[in-house]
């Protein structure tokens, strides 16, 4: 009987010891939070909150954290609301992008100040790596791209860090309406717009205008002699004082006539683009160009394309109308 009591006392003692250890662990976890545990390991927790300000919310985001003095980032995946995670303690610079973009090559391995998004050439190569031979490189239109940067992110174990950043739309839409008097003679039009930015600096959102490129602007036929195109680019004119020189932006039109003949025309639309961009506050550049097919026996096709007017905006609305241009 005494032996059974002793065994019960031993079992009770072990149970009590286990309970005390469990309570000690619980009390410890309540007394010393995550920040203390991270601090002991030389790490810290960081929260990056994204405020899209009414823009389309992307479900896939990516964050590049550049440690102080390093060009090699720590890459972290996030979602539409932002990022929450643990990083080694230190000072960082941060670049954020959405990761479901189109036709873009990212340069993120040369540090925060050189974090760029580059266009892809029509052959699929990064435009920054393409050898140029006089003519501007034809690119694929960059699409659905947002990003921003933060120059000072502090990570330590003493306090969770919360930062709010505001993604910018880093591509702009270009809507062109081409109205042709005599359009019954036209079967199809393919266009190319020159003077386009090849890349954008992600943290600042500023487009680069070194080595300008060209983008295709396929024009679909509408009713009433209209042809319409919508395209996306990083930028069309540098943010500088004064107007751009003539020839900065050209619209090259390759026209197929109903009889099978072709007609090519090059229009300098620099002034139109300048005014359309300066009046834009929505990230969309809209312009209408009015042309006329006129009889010209000196041309092999017997026709000549003449520019008769243009205005910013599409459809019949607009301003800055220019008449009688040659």
Buried (B, 14 or more C-beta within 10 A) or exposed (E): EEEEEEEEEEEEEEEEEEEEEEEEEEEEEEEEEBBEBBBEEEBBBBEBEBEBEEEEBBEEBBBBBBBEEBBEBBEBEBEBBBBBBBBBBBEBBBBBBBEBBEBBBBBBEEBBBEBBBBBBBBEEBBBBEBEEEEEBBBBBBBBBBBBBBBEEBEBBBEEBBEBEBEBBBBBBBBBBBBBBEBBEBBBBBBBBBBBBBBBBBBBEBBBBBEBBBBBBBBBEBEEEBBBBBBBBBBBBBBEEEEEBEEEBBBBBBBBBBEEEBEBEBEBBBBBBBBBBBEBBEEEBBBBBBBBBBEEEEEEEBBBBBBBBBBBBBBEEEBEBEBEEBE
